[in-house]
């Protein structure tokens, strides 16, 4: 049995503008220029321009024009929605909604920053692009020096293309054999594959084409121009006792090779000076662009006063297209308005609205970013003035949200993938956020402060007798930091510092 009933629901929906802003907030400055270019390509009403004169006269609203009754040739009727939409066109379109006669088409976000000083030389500057041979191209250029026939050269090229960014061949031989026969119609076997790989392993840089770390190190050791007795011992260690070496069981190695700690130190130096990732000598080994960090904010210390500016260099000036404005004017001034004109102006209005929303989203992005960064700057003023990590205050996303009145998710989007340039380096905003820890005196300190002290203690330890996690815990407790051994281990791992045994040096 069907029942009818009334039901009230409270729903919260995001407007297209809010969704647009959230997406814009997540984009770092390094990607903003590309995002703007994509929008310009997708929307003909949006233009990139610089102080272009706007000669379109201001148009006042006029009385509503009658809608012509027309009939669709195929259906014999016109939808009510279409008629209603066209009926609203004359009243809805107002040129002044889309541009200001006095602003000459310049986007607000390029002119509303009072702290920013314009440098005329910046107008002619562009971001440099590195042009260099890639890792794979360099290896391919060496194939011609091998005594291989055309088919074997094709196999060599395929092997080079199978190397990862570190220069290792991590694919199984049978999988490579299958790829060659099915994709390139080249028949081979594992024996021939091994022969050609051995030729590639003679290429520069040394260690290329290895299938494991041990093989990579051996390739480099065996190519030493002036091998010594220590080189020979190093080769034997990597071949047979690599596990003992990796775990730093130096006393066992001294016993196996009947050498003292001084000689073992020279052997260990032979190994540790090798490159475990020979492919990394080339930036962008897959041909990708080099990763460049472009700061979103620039923070200067002006005699104890912090001055914050937004890095808007990669954001071109935006405006509504003059051509689209003229189309609106022509429609406004037309005495007789056909259905075709009304349909065209609906399209124009849609594109103008979209362009205006996008410009507003850029403006809102800048305002929100400045609001969050100003709050962060005030919160971490002591650290930003000194660069001393022990003066960093504990801070979470909610602290900035409460200070700015923004939602925590909005603050999170601002902090994500954004950087600030300071006098002591370019720092990711996420770095400023840390949990708190209570000292014996009841004072709340940042976990970042504890990590800094921990890092300094390990950095100053005697390398032949590294400090254990338990000892580090005891020292921190003596200094008033209530912290457990497992927490010390967690912080040490977060700092990418190995356990005491692996920090031992001869």
Order of alpha helices (4+ residues) and beta strands (2+ residues): alpha-alpha-beta-alpha-alpha-alpha-alpha-alpha-alpha-alpha-alpha-alpha-alpha-beta-beta-beta-alpha-alpha-alpha-alpha-alpha-beta-beta-beta-beta-alpha-alpha-alpha-alpha
